[in-house]
Amino acid sequence: MPKFLMKRWHGLHQVWSLVLIIALTLALSTYNWLLGLAGLVLAGVVAVYTLLAERSFRRDLTSYLGTLSYRIKKTGNEVISELPFGIVLFNEDKVVEWHNPFISHMLERESVIGMPLTDLFPALQSKDKEKEQEGSVEIRIGTSVYELLFKQEERLLYVVDITERWNIAKKYEDEKLALGVVMMDNLEEVTQGMDDQQRSALMSKVTAEITDWAQRYHMYLRRLTSDRYLIMTDFKTLKELELSRFVILDEVREMTLDLKIPMTLSIGMACGTSNVIELGQWLQGSLDIALGRGGDQAAVKVGQRQTFYGGKSNAVEKRTRVRARVVAHALRDLMKDSDNIMIMGHRLPDMDSIGAAIGVLKAAQLFNKDAYIVLEGLNPSIEKLMELIAGEERLIKRFVTPEQALLMMSGRSLAVVVDTHKASMVKEPKLLSATERVVVIDHHRRSEEFIANPVLIYMEPYASSTCELVTELLQYIHDRVGLDVTEATSLLAGITVDTKNFSLRTGSRTFEAASFLRRHGADTSLVQRMLKEDLEEYIKKADIIKHAEIHYEHVAIAVTEPGVKNSQLLIAQSADTLLNMTDVLASFVISERTDGLIGISARSLGDMNVQVVMERMGGGGHLTNAAAQLEGTVAEVAERLKKVLDHIDKEEGLFE
């Protein structure tokens, strides 16, 4: 019998009760010994009865507990056998030691004792070890989905069938609202010179193609304006569109190839939030990005993921200067209303960045505003330009360090960012948070990262350079613009460098901007002297090019030897030179930079979108000119580049 029950029977209350009875009996015997004797007999009877009752209780309790233990054990076995989830006990080596019948039924095996968990659940081999340690892993077996709950300390695994819950969650995700806008992004340029009948026939042809595409994927299509359509669908259909890589882009472009300028579409789509207002903002942002990247592509935002499809054609040059005039007037008003102006380019600035900054500085000086260019240190690509500027005292004193610029900033200061639109790329990101008045002037295709809430944006991917955009703004920002030789030459140098001596990405407006600068004293011979290479750099470039190998018949990839460091300018120049080789349509140069990072410069003649390739590598740029900076070794980066090219080639082909 348990001790606590023994204490109940043989506790102090029993002892004191017998002592009291004996004491009373002895007291009674002094008066009448017969009554005392009878009391002693009765006390003995009570003691014997108590002992017998305790023994009887012990037997009954033992019998009851035995029956109860049997029932509990039997019921426990039945419960474990009929549980609607699996239980697996495993040892330190993740080998099964015991499991309940649920596991046998699930795996359709009588017994799996002695088998490793990774053999039973092959999906565990590809799962992250840390996730397994945390205790929850989802796997699929046949048509069912199971959740594995690990209890590492007890070496215990629960297997729960979550198929129904998973199907409901999947159905909920698939039925989420997805919105999209399809826009004819170059309608004005395509229909320029057409009569009403030709324009109507073209619009009818393109509209029929878009309508057929929408019906093919069971989407609701509604015309908003003459060149915009609203799409309403669900997430499941959006995934099908992504798998098709938005084939409508190619269909419309190929259908209008007989025109002087083929018709292209820009598509913005968004999904992943139950807030309709937020979804609309995502949609507009996606469309802006697609247009900002040059059009002829689809930008899809699903939650935090932003994906791009298409982008096979160059941005079409705008034939009207209305936008340039409107932006120039808006910039003029902002400058007049500012205390001072800080002009900033990207890190490791090139001639385009410095030239554009000097152009904006000139615009500010036309309105007698204090303006400064933020620059910290020199690099080989701007050394000769800065030597020219150093001879102009009034100009060189306008260059300040980021620390000096921060001290001069106020709430009414205007920050003008040129030649980039990424906050992470500017020389001093703190300047952007020091004021709410930020202007972005850039010619690069828009990426997912963008400076937050700028008051004015002038991004034109068709432009050859930021210097071209700034030159056009100068023509409209003031009635009488007078540039000196240094200012005009700096702007022309930026255009010359980015167009490779007017051989790439040039349009009619590029030459018009150059003509304006030449009329204002730009010295072309001075530009050529600034672009001259020294013999040592030329030999280094030749050493890089000799490592080039041809892939996919038309792609040149040059990977330098480990430990050999080259400047980003030299890497870029080597990629440009490779494009001059016969049958080379795209070039990639990979080398270690002087700062320890691995630099990639990508160039193409327009048959391949190197921007998409570099974005997948963590960089960005243009359709024909892009770059990326990564950590690691040249061999690792080269292998990663080849995998990206393989993936793109399998998805849609490398060349248009």
N, C-alpha and C positions, 0 to 999 in steps of 0.2 A: 504494500500500500504506500502511496506517496507520503512523504514526511508531513506535508501540511495537513493531510487527512488524519495521520497518526496523532498529530497534536490536538486535533479535534476530539479524539477519543481519550487520549492520555494527557490532556492538558491540566493545568493547575486547578481549573474549576472542578474536575473529577476528584482530584486528590483532596482538595479542601472540603468537598462534599462528604467524602468518606471520613475524614478527620472530624468533621462537625457531628456526623452521625455517631461515631464512636465516643466522642466527648459527651454528647447528650446521653448516650446509653450508660456511660460510667456515672454520670451525675444522677441518672435515674436509679441506678443500682444501690446508691447510698440510702435511698428511701425504701426501695423494694427490689430485692435481688432477683426475684422471679421476672419482674418486668424488665430489668436490665439484661437478663439472659435472653429474653425474647427479642429485645432490641438488637443484641449482638447477632442472633440468628438471622433476623431480618436484614441487617447490614451485610452479612455474608451472602445472603440470597441476592441482594442488589448488586454486589461486586461480581458474583458469578454471572448474573444475567447480562451485566454490562460487557463482560469479556466475551460471552457467547454472541451477543449482538454485534460486537465489533468484527468477530471472525465471519459471521454471516454476511455482513456488509462488504467485507473484503472479497469474499467469494463472488457475490453479486456484481460488484464493481469490476472485478477482473474479467468476469464473463461478458459484461456489457462492453468494456473497452476492447476486448478481443473481437467481438462482433462488429463494433464501430470501425475498428482499424481495417477489417476485411472489407467492409462496405466502402470505406473511403478509398482504399487501394483499388478495388474493382471499379468504382465510379471514376477515379482519376485516370485509369487506363482507358476506359471507354471515352472519357472526355478528350484526352490527348489524341486518341485514334480518330475521333469524329470532328476535331477542330477544323474550322474553315480556313486555316492558314497552316503553313509548314513550319516545322521546327527542326533545326539541324544542330547537332553538337559536333564540334571539330576540335582537333588537337593543335599543337603549336605549329605544325607543318601544313595547316589548312587541309587536313585529310578528315573525311567524315567518319565519326565514331558511332553516331546514332541519329536516326531521323524518324519522324512519325509517318503514318500511311499517306498523308497529303503529298509528300515529296514523291513517293512511288507512283501515285496516281498522276501527278503533274508531269513527271519525266517518263511515265509509262515503262517503269522498270520495277521489278519486285524489290530489289535492294541495291543501294548505292554505297553501302558502308565500305570504307577502305579506299574510296575514290577521292582525288583532290577536288576542291571546290572549283578550280579553274577548268577541270574536265567536265564537271556537271553544268557549269555556267560559263561557256567560252567567252561571253561578253565581258567577264571580269578581267580578262587578260589585257583588254584595251582600255579599261577604266583607270582613272587616276587613283593611285594608291591613297592619296590624302582623302579623297572623297569616300573611299571604302572605310578608312579609319573613322571618319565622321559618323558613319553608321547608316547611310542611305544610298542605294544604287538602284536604278531602274534598268531592267533588262526585258528583252522580248524573246519568248519561246513560242514558235509557231504563230498563231493569231492572238495569243494572249500576252499581256504585259504584267510583269511582276515587280514588286518592290522588295529589295533585299535590305533588311534592317540588321546591322551588325552590332553585337554586344561583345566587344573585344575582350573585356576582363573575364567574362564568363565563358568565352569561346562559344558563343551561342549565335545562331542566325535564324531570324524569322523571315519567312517568305510569304508575302501577301499578294493576292491576286487583285490588281487595280485596273483590270481591263475596262470595266464599265466606267470607272471614274476617268480613266485616260481617254476613252472615246468621247465622253461628255466634254472634257476639257479641249480635246482636238476639234470637236464640232463647234465649240464656242469660239476657238481661235479662227477656224476656217470661215465662220460666218461674220467675223468682224467687218465693219464697214470700211471700204477702201474707196478713196476719191482720186480722181485724176483729171488733168486738163491736157488736151491735145491742141497744139498751136502750130499753124503754118508760120514758121519763123522768118521766112524770106519772101513773103507774098508780095510785098511792095517792089522788091528788086526783080522778081520773076516776071511780074505783070507790067513792068516799065515798058512803055511803047506799044502795049497790046490795045486793041480796040475792045469795046464792050462785049462783042460777040466772042472773041477769043478768050477774054477773061472769064466769061460765064462758062464757056466750054471747059476751061481748065479747072475752075472751081467745082463744076459738076463732076468731073472725072476724079478729082482728088477726094471729094466728099463721098462719092460712091465707094471708093477704096476704103476709106476710114469706116464707113457704115458697115461694109461687108466684114471688115476686121472685128468690129464690135459685136456683130451678130454671131460671128464664128466662136467667140469666147463668151457669149451670152451676157454681154454688158449693156447697161442702159446708157445710151448716148443722147446728149441734148446739145444743140447748137446754142452757144452764148453770143458770139458775134460772127462777123463774116470769116474770121480766121481762127476762132477758138471753139472747142467742143468740151463739154463736161462729161466725165465718165463716172458712173456709179457701179460698183461691183463689190465683191467680197475678197477676203484675204486668200482663199483657196484659188480663185481665178487669178489674182495678182501673182501667185507663185507660178501658175501656168504661163503667164505672160513673161515672167522672168526666165523660165526655162526656154521659152521660144526666143529670148533675147530681143523682144519687141520687134518682130519681123516686119511690122508695118513701116518702120523707118526705111528699111531697104526696099520694100515694095513701092512706096511712093517715090523714093529717089530714082529707082530704076525705071519706073513708069514715065517719069518726066525727063529722062536723059536726053531726049531729042531737043529739048529746049536749050537756049543759050546758057541759062543758069537753072539747074535742076531744082525742083521743089523739095524742100526738106522740112521735117517736123521736129518739134521739141515737145517732149512729154514730161510732165511732172506728176508723180503719184505718191500718195501717203497712206499709211495704215498703222495700226498699233496702239490707238488710244480711244477710249470711250467718250472723251470730251470732243464734241463736234467742232467747237471753236478752235481748239488746239490742232485738230486734224486739218482744218482749213488753213491754219498758219503754216503747218508742215507742208501742205500741198503747194502753197504759194512760194515757200522757200525752195522746194524742189524744182519748181518751174523756173525760178530766178537763177538757180544754180545751172540748170540745163542751158538756159539762154546765155548765162555768163560764161559758160565753157565753150560757146561758139555755136550752139544749136546742133541740129541733126543728131539728137541723142535723147535718152530717157534717164531721168534721175528719180530714183525710188527711195523713199524714207520709210523704214519700218522700225518703229521704236527708236533706238539709238543707232541703228544701222543705216548708212547711206550708200547706195549702190548706183553705178552708172552703166548704161548700155549704149552701144552705138558710138557716135563721135568719129565717124570715118571720113568726114569731109572737112575741109577748112572753112572757117567762118567767112561768110559772104561780106564783102566790103560794102558799107552803107554808102549809097550814092547821094544822100542828103546830109547837109551840115547843120540841120536844125538842132539836133541834140547837142552838138558842140557849142552852138550859140547859147542855148538854154543853160547848159552847165556853166559856161563862162560867166554869164550874168549872175547865176546863183553863187558862184565862187567869189565874184567881185563883191556882192552884198555881204557875204560872210567875212571877207577880209576887212571891209570897211567897218564892220561891227565888232572887230576883235581888238584886244589890247596889243597883242603881238602874235607872231606866226612862227611855229616850229615845223620845219620840213625834215622828213625822215625817210630814208630808204631801207633796204633790207641789209642784213648782216653781210659782210664781205661784199661791199657795193661794187658794181661794174660801171662802165661809162654811161649806160642808159640811166641808171639810178642817179648818178651825180649830175648828168646833163639835165634830167627832168627836174631835179631839185633846184638847179640854177635857174631854170625857166620859171618855176613857181616863185623863187626868190625875186626875179625880175618883175613878175606880176604884182607882188606885194609892194615893191618899191615904187611902182607906178602910182600907188595910192598913199605913199609916204608912211608906210607901216613898217615897224621893226620886225624883221624876219631873219631867221637863223637856220642854218643847215646843220643837222646833228651828224657828226662824223667822229669815229674813234679809230685811229690808226689807219694805216695804208695797206694796200695789197698790190701785187704786181699788175693787176688789170687796170688800176687807176693811177699808177705812179706818174706816168708821163702827163696825164691830164692835170693832176694836182701840181706838177711842176709848172705847167702853163698858168694855172690859176694863182700860184704863189707869186707870180709877177704882178698881179693886180691886188694892191693893198686893200682897196675898198671891198674887194670880193673875198679875199682870204680871211679877213677879220669877221666875216659872217659865218664862218665855220666854228662850231662850238662842240664841246664834249657832252655826252649824255648827262653828266653831273651838273654842268653849267646850265643846260637846258631845263633840268628839273627845278633849279633854283629860280629860273625866270618864268616858269609856268604859273598861270592863275586860272581861275574859273572862266575868265573871258578870253583865254588864249585859244588859238586855232591850231590844231595839229593836222598837217597835210602829209599823208603817207603815199609815197610814189613807188612804182615798180614792184609792189607786192600787196596782197590783201590778207595775209596771214599775220595775226598778232605775234605768233611765235617766231616769225622771221624778221621782225623789225629790230633795229639796233637797241632800243630801250622801250620795252613794253610798258614800263611805269608811266611814260609820257601819255599813253592812251587813256590811262585811268585817272590822270590828273585833270582832265577836261572832258566835257561831254560833247565838245565841238570837234569832230574828227571828219576829215575828208579823205577819200580813197581814190587815187588815180592809178590805174593799172591796165596792162594789156594782156595779162596772163588769163588763161581759162580759169574760171572760178572753181575752187575746190570746196570740200565740205567745211573746212575750217575757214572762218571769216571774222574780220574785226567786228566786235559787237557794237551795234547801234550807231553806225556812222550817219552824219547828217546829210552827206552828199557822196554819191558814188558815181564815178565815171570809169566804167570798165568796158572796153571794146576789144574782144579777142581778135577781131579782124586786123587791128592795127599792128604795124611792124614792131613798134617800140613805144614805151611811155613817152619818150622825147617827141614822137610824132603827135601824140595826143596833146601834150603840153604846148607844142608849137601851134596847133590849131586853136587851143584855148587863148593863147596870146593874141591871136588875130581878132578875137571877138571881145576880149575882156576890157580893151581900152581903144579909144579912137586913134590915138597916135602912140604906137609902140616903137621905141627905138632901141635896138640891140647893139651892143658893141661887138667887136671881133671875137673876144674871148667867150662871151655868152652865146653868140650864134654858133661858133665853132664847137663849143661843148655840146650843144643840142644836136648838131649835125654828126658829131662823133658818136653819140648814143645811137642815132638811127643807123649809121654806117656799120657799127659793130653788130647790132642785132639783126641786120639784114645781110650780113656777110658781103659788104660792098654792093648792096642793092641787088643781090642775086636770089635771096630767099624771102618769102612772105612780104613781097612788095606789091602795093596797089597804086592806083592813080593818085590817091591822096598822099601816099608816101613821097612821091616825087614832087607833089605840090608843096608839101611841107618843106622838103629840101630846097625847093626853088625859093620859097619865102626866106629861108635862112641864108641862102646864098646872096639874095638881094640885100640882106642886112649885114653883109660883110663876113660870112662864114668862110674860113680859109680851108679849102679842100686839101691843099698840099700839106698844111699843118696837121690835118686829120690823118693823112697817110703816114706822116712822120711819127705820129703817136701810135700808129698801129704796126709799126715795123717790129720785127722779131730780131733778137740778137742770136748769134750763131750757137751759143751754148744751149739756149732754149730750143732752138730748132733741132739740134742733135738729140736732146732729151725726147722731143716729140717723135722723132724718127725711131728712137729706141722703144717707145710705147707701141708705135704702129707695127713694128716687126713681130709683135706677139699676136697679131690679129689672126683669127680663124673664121672661116665662113661656115655659117649654120643656116639651115632652111634655104640654101642656095643663094639667098640675097641678104643675109644678116651677118654683119661683121662684128665679132666680139673680141676685144683686146683686153687681156688680163696681165697686168704687170707682175713682176716677180715680188715675192714677199719681202718686206723691209725697205723697198724702194719708194720713197715719198716724193710726190709731185704736187704742185699747186693745182687748185680747182680750175684755174684759167688754162693751164697746160692740158689738163684732162679734157676740157671742153674743146680746145683747139684740135686735139688729136681726133676726137669724134667727128669734128667738122671735116678734117682732112680725109678721113676714111670714106666719107660720102662721095668724094671725088673719084673713087676707084670704080672701075667698070663692073657693072652688074650688082653693085652694093646699093640697096634701097634703104637700109637702116644700119646704124652703127651704135655699138655700146662699148664704152671704155671704162674699165674698172681699175682703180689704183688707190693706194694708201695716200691720204692727204697729209699735209704738214701738221695738222692738228690731231692726228692719230685716227680719225674716222676713215672709213672706206667710202670714196666718192665714185658715183656712177654718172657719166654723162651720156645721154641718149639723143640721137639725131636721126631724122628720116627725111625723105624727099616728098612725103605726103601720102605714100602708099601704105604706110603703117602708122598707127596712132601710138607713138611712144609715150604719150602722157598717161594712157591707161596702164601701160607696163610699169612706169615709174610710180604711179599711185599704188599699185599692188605691192611695190617694194617700200612704200612709206614716203615717197617723194611726190613730185608733181611737175607741172610745166605746161607746154603747148603740145599740139598734135605732132609737130615736127621737131620740137626742142624741149627736152625735159631732163631732170636730174634727180638724184637722191643721195643722201648721206646716211650711212649705216655703221653700226658697230660690228666687230668681228674680224675675220681675215679675208683677204682677197679671194681665196679659194672657196670659202663658205659663201660669200656674196655671189660669186660667179655661179656656183651650183644652184643657189636660190633663184638667180635670174633665169637660168636655163629651165628650171621647173615652172616658173611663171610663164615663160614663152611657150613651153609645152602645153600648159593648161589653156592658154589663150588660143593656141593653134587647134586644140581639140574642140574648144567651145565654138569658135566662129571663124577661125583662120586668121593668120597674122596679117595678110595683105588684103587690100580691098579688091 
